[in-house]
Amino acid sequence: MSAQKNFYGAIEAGGTKFVCAIGDEMGNIHSQTRIPTRDPVSTLADVQGFLRAGSKVVGRIAAIGIGCFGPIDLDKPLHGLTHPEIGHIYPRRHLLDSGFPGVCPFHRDCLEGLASGPAILARTGSSLQQLDGAHPQWDIQADYLGQLCAQVVLTLSPQRIVMGGGVMTQLRLLPLVRQRLRHWLGGYINRREILADADRYVVAPALHSQAGILGALGLAMDAASSS
C-alpha cells in the first residue's frame, strides 16, 4: 500500500497580486490561482476560499506557508516597529518621467508607484513585455530598479540581490539594472562583486516565476515537520 500524500497550502503575497497554490511533499503544484491584491478583507477572503475549495479535493491541508515581499535574513526575520517597506522609498525621478504622477494610493510617486507593473501600465498603456526594446520605459524602469538596488547595498549590504516578481520576468532588464546600480553607487562601494562581477551579484531567481510560491510551499513543509 502506498503512503498517503501530504498536501500543503502556499501563498505568495505581493502588493499587486497574491499567488496561491496547493502542492504536495514532492514540490508538485496541484492547483494554483492568482488573486489581485485589494483591501485585506476582500483579498484574504478570496485566499481562504481557494484553500477551502482545494481541501475538498485533496483532503486536509497539513500546513500553510506564506512568502512575502521585503528583505529577509534566513536566520532572523528583520522586524522592528513594523516590517520593512523598501518598496515605498522615494527614488529620484528619471528625466523622461517627470510628468507621471505615480499610482501608489498612499505616496503616489514612491518606488512602487513608479516602477510596479500597474505603474508601467498606467504610464504606457501596455505591460513591459509588450513594449518595443527601444521604448524609453525600459530605461526608466532600469533606472528606478537600479536606485532600489543601490539603496539595498548601502543599507543592508547583501551578498547577493535576487530580483523576482512579474516585472522582472523580462530578463533583458537585468543588464540595464546592473549598469544603473553602478551609476547610483558612484564608485563608493569598491567591491569586485559589484564592479566586475555584477552579473552574479544581481540575478534572477533560479526557479524563475515559481520561486515565490515554491518557497512558500517549502515553508509549509518545514512548519509541518517541526510541529
VEXMI-595383 format. One record per residue (C-alpha): residue number from 1; x, y, z. Coordinates in steps of 0.02 Angstrom, whole numbers. Example, Ala and Ser with C-alpha at 12.3 -4.5 7.8 and 13.67 -1.06 7.14 Angstrom:
# residues 2
+-----+--------+--------+--------+
: seq :      X :      Y :      Z :
+-----+--------+--------+--------+
:   1 :    615 :   -225 :    390 :
:   2 :    684 :    -53 :    357 :
+-----+--------+--------+--------+
END
This chain:
# residues 227
+-----+--------+--------+--------+
: seq :      X :      Y :      Z :
+-----+--------+--------+--------+
:   1 :      0 :      0 :      0 :
:   2 :     71 :    169 :    -47 :
:   3 :     90 :    301 :     87 :
:   4 :    -40 :    439 :     90 :
:   5 :     21 :    603 :     18 :
:   6 :     28 :    760 :    123 :
:   7 :    -35 :    920 :     45 :
:   8 :     13 :   1098 :     88 :
:   9 :    -52 :   1272 :     54 :
:  10 :     64 :   1406 :    -14 :
:  11 :     35 :   1593 :    -26 :
:  12 :    148 :   1717 :   -114 :
:  13 :     86 :   1884 :    -50 :
:  14 :    127 :   2040 :   -151 :
:  15 :     68 :   2218 :   -169 :
:  16 :     -4 :   2185 :   -342 :
:  17 :    -59 :   2004 :   -329 :
:  18 :    -73 :   1853 :   -215 :
:  19 :    -24 :   1687 :   -293 :
:  20 :   -100 :   1540 :   -201 :
:  21 :    -66 :   1356 :   -228 :
:  22 :    -89 :   1183 :   -156 :
:  23 :     57 :   1064 :   -175 :
:  24 :    123 :    900 :   -112 :
:  25 :    280 :    848 :    -18 :
:  26 :    373 :    819 :   -183 :
:  27 :    351 :   1001 :   -231 :
:  28 :    218 :    965 :   -362 :
:  29 :     87 :   1102 :   -382 :
:  30 :    -88 :   1027 :   -395 :
:  31 :   -187 :   1189 :   -410 :
:  32 :   -140 :   1371 :   -420 :
:  33 :   -228 :   1538 :   -437 :
:  34 :   -187 :   1723 :   -447 :
:  35 :   -288 :   1848 :   -344 :
:  36 :   -272 :   2037 :   -369 :
:  37 :   -218 :   2124 :   -209 :
:  38 :   -357 :   2235 :   -145 :
:  39 :   -409 :   2279 :     33 :
:  40 :   -357 :   2149 :    163 :
:  41 :   -531 :   2082 :    198 :
:  42 :   -576 :   2052 :     15 :
:  43 :   -407 :   1983 :    -33 :
:  44 :   -393 :   1863 :    113 :
:  45 :   -573 :   1805 :     88 :
:  46 :   -525 :   1751 :    -88 :
:  47 :   -369 :   1664 :    -22 :
:  48 :   -471 :   1572 :    108 :
:  49 :   -599 :   1522 :    -23 :
:  50 :   -464 :   1448 :   -135 :
:  51 :   -387 :   1347 :      7 :
:  52 :   -555 :   1283 :     66 :
:  53 :   -604 :   1230 :   -109 :
:  54 :   -436 :   1144 :   -132 :
:  55 :   -451 :   1050 :     32 :
:  56 :   -614 :    974 :    -30 :
:  57 :   -516 :    898 :   -174 :
:  58 :   -354 :    841 :    -91 :
:  59 :   -410 :    823 :     89 :
:  60 :   -334 :    901 :    243 :
:  61 :   -200 :   1033 :    213 :
:  62 :    -58 :    994 :    333 :
:  63 :     13 :   1171 :    343 :
:  64 :     13 :   1338 :    252 :
:  65 :    170 :   1434 :    205 :
:  66 :    171 :   1620 :    166 :
:  67 :    306 :   1705 :     64 :
:  68 :    300 :   1895 :     74 :
:  69 :    400 :   2032 :    -13 :
:  70 :    537 :   2127 :     77 :
:  71 :    715 :   2096 :    140 :
:  72 :    740 :   1942 :    247 :
:  73 :    876 :   1860 :    349 :
:  74 :    856 :   1671 :    340 :
:  75 :    907 :   1653 :    522 :
:  76 :    820 :   1804 :    596 :
:  77 :    674 :   1897 :    515 :
:  78 :    701 :   2084 :    500 :
:  79 :    564 :   2156 :    608 :
:  80 :    564 :   2313 :    711 :
:  81 :    421 :   2435 :    740 :
:  82 :    339 :   2360 :    583 :
:  83 :    401 :   2252 :    439 :
:  84 :    517 :   2340 :    313 :
:  85 :    434 :   2429 :    167 :
:  86 :    578 :   2467 :     50 :
:  87 :    459 :   2471 :    -98 :
:  88 :    393 :   2638 :    -34 :
:  89 :    556 :   2735 :    -36 :
:  90 :    560 :   2889 :   -148 :
:  91 :    681 :   2872 :   -296 :
:  92 :    748 :   3018 :   -394 :
:  93 :    636 :   3048 :   -542 :
:  94 :    702 :   2998 :   -713 :
:  95 :    715 :   3146 :   -832 :
:  96 :    593 :   3064 :   -953 :
:  97 :    468 :   3030 :   -816 :
:  98 :    441 :   3198 :   -733 :
:  99 :    259 :   3212 :   -786 :
: 100 :    197 :   3043 :   -723 :
: 101 :    108 :   3063 :   -554 :
: 102 :    130 :   2883 :   -495 :
: 103 :      0 :   2756 :   -442 :
: 104 :     34 :   2717 :   -259 :
: 105 :   -128 :   2752 :   -162 :
: 106 :    -25 :   2814 :    -13 :
: 107 :    125 :   2905 :    -86 :
: 108 :     89 :   2921 :   -273 :
: 109 :    270 :   2927 :   -336 :
: 110 :    363 :   2811 :   -218 :
: 111 :    457 :   2665 :   -296 :
: 112 :    303 :   2556 :   -304 :
: 113 :    204 :   2700 :   -378 :
: 114 :    332 :   2724 :   -516 :
: 115 :    406 :   2552 :   -554 :
: 116 :    272 :   2420 :   -519 :
: 117 :    177 :   2329 :   -654 :
: 118 :     22 :   2438 :   -630 :
: 119 :    132 :   2593 :   -642 :
: 120 :    203 :   2536 :   -810 :
: 121 :     27 :   2501 :   -873 :
: 122 :    -37 :   2671 :   -815 :
: 123 :    112 :   2762 :   -892 :
: 124 :    118 :   2674 :  -1061 :
: 125 :    -48 :   2583 :  -1083 :
: 126 :     46 :   2418 :  -1101 :
: 127 :    140 :   2291 :   -997 :
: 128 :    329 :   2298 :  -1009 :
: 129 :    339 :   2139 :  -1113 :
: 130 :    227 :   2219 :  -1245 :
: 131 :    340 :   2369 :  -1269 :
: 132 :    471 :   2381 :  -1406 :
: 133 :    651 :   2368 :  -1347 :
: 134 :    681 :   2549 :  -1398 :
: 135 :    539 :   2615 :  -1290 :
: 136 :    602 :   2736 :  -1155 :
: 137 :    508 :   2637 :  -1021 :
: 138 :    648 :   2509 :  -1019 :
: 139 :    775 :   2642 :   -968 :
: 140 :    654 :   2721 :   -845 :
: 141 :    619 :   2553 :   -764 :
: 142 :    801 :   2503 :   -755 :
: 143 :    847 :   2669 :   -676 :
: 144 :    719 :   2654 :   -537 :
: 145 :    766 :   2474 :   -501 :
: 146 :    950 :   2520 :   -505 :
: 147 :    914 :   2650 :   -372 :
: 148 :    824 :   2518 :   -270 :
: 149 :    974 :   2402 :   -280 :
: 150 :   1092 :   2542 :   -231 :
: 151 :    987 :   2580 :    -77 :
: 152 :    986 :   2395 :    -32 :
: 153 :   1175 :   2385 :    -49 :
: 154 :   1203 :   2539 :     58 :
: 155 :   1079 :   2495 :    196 :
: 156 :   1080 :   2304 :    204 :
: 157 :   1244 :   2256 :    119 :
: 158 :   1180 :   2091 :     48 :
: 159 :   1295 :   1960 :    -27 :
: 160 :   1177 :   1944 :   -175 :
: 161 :   1019 :   2029 :   -239 :
: 162 :    887 :   1914 :   -314 :
: 163 :    756 :   2010 :   -413 :
: 164 :    591 :   1922 :   -443 :
: 165 :    411 :   1972 :   -473 :
: 166 :    310 :   2000 :   -628 :
: 167 :    410 :   2145 :   -699 :
: 168 :    575 :   2051 :   -681 :
: 169 :    516 :   1907 :   -790 :
: 170 :    586 :   2019 :   -928 :
: 171 :    765 :   1961 :   -911 :
: 172 :    833 :   2094 :  -1030 :
: 173 :    807 :   2214 :   -885 :
: 174 :    945 :   2136 :   -781 :
: 175 :   1097 :   2205 :   -875 :
: 176 :   1015 :   2377 :   -877 :
: 177 :    981 :   2370 :   -690 :
: 178 :   1161 :   2318 :   -653 :
: 179 :   1225 :   2467 :   -752 :
: 180 :   1113 :   2587 :   -657 :
: 181 :   1163 :   2508 :   -491 :
: 182 :   1344 :   2551 :   -527 :
: 183 :   1294 :   2725 :   -583 :
: 184 :   1198 :   2764 :   -424 :
: 185 :   1333 :   2693 :   -310 :
: 186 :   1455 :   2812 :   -395 :
: 187 :   1609 :   2709 :   -355 :
: 188 :   1577 :   2720 :   -167 :
: 189 :   1570 :   2532 :   -143 :
: 190 :   1738 :   2465 :   -205 :
: 191 :   1697 :   2282 :   -216 :
: 192 :   1734 :   2161 :   -357 :
: 193 :   1559 :   2085 :   -343 :
: 194 :   1483 :   2249 :   -399 :
: 195 :   1618 :   2325 :   -509 :
: 196 :   1670 :   2171 :   -609 :
: 197 :   1553 :   2029 :   -566 :
: 198 :   1382 :   2110 :   -560 :
: 199 :   1305 :   1977 :   -673 :
: 200 :   1321 :   1859 :   -524 :
: 201 :   1275 :   1990 :   -394 :
: 202 :   1107 :   2050 :   -462 :
: 203 :   1019 :   1895 :   -526 :
: 204 :    850 :   1819 :   -568 :
: 205 :    778 :   1680 :   -459 :
: 206 :    838 :   1507 :   -509 :
: 207 :    657 :   1448 :   -501 :
: 208 :    600 :   1596 :   -609 :
: 209 :    416 :   1642 :   -588 :
: 210 :    385 :   1495 :   -471 :
: 211 :    515 :   1548 :   -342 :
: 212 :    392 :   1634 :   -226 :
: 213 :    258 :   1502 :   -225 :
: 214 :    380 :   1356 :   -210 :
: 215 :    470 :   1447 :    -70 :
: 216 :    304 :   1466 :     21 :
: 217 :    271 :   1281 :     -8 :
: 218 :    440 :   1241 :     69 :
: 219 :    397 :   1347 :    222 :
: 220 :    236 :   1248 :    242 :
: 221 :    331 :   1084 :    237 :
: 222 :    455 :   1148 :    366 :
: 223 :    314 :   1205 :    480 :
: 224 :    227 :   1035 :    468 :
: 225 :    386 :    938 :    504 :
: 226 :    431 :   1042 :    657 :
: 227 :    258 :   1037 :    736 :
+-----+--------+--------+--------+
END
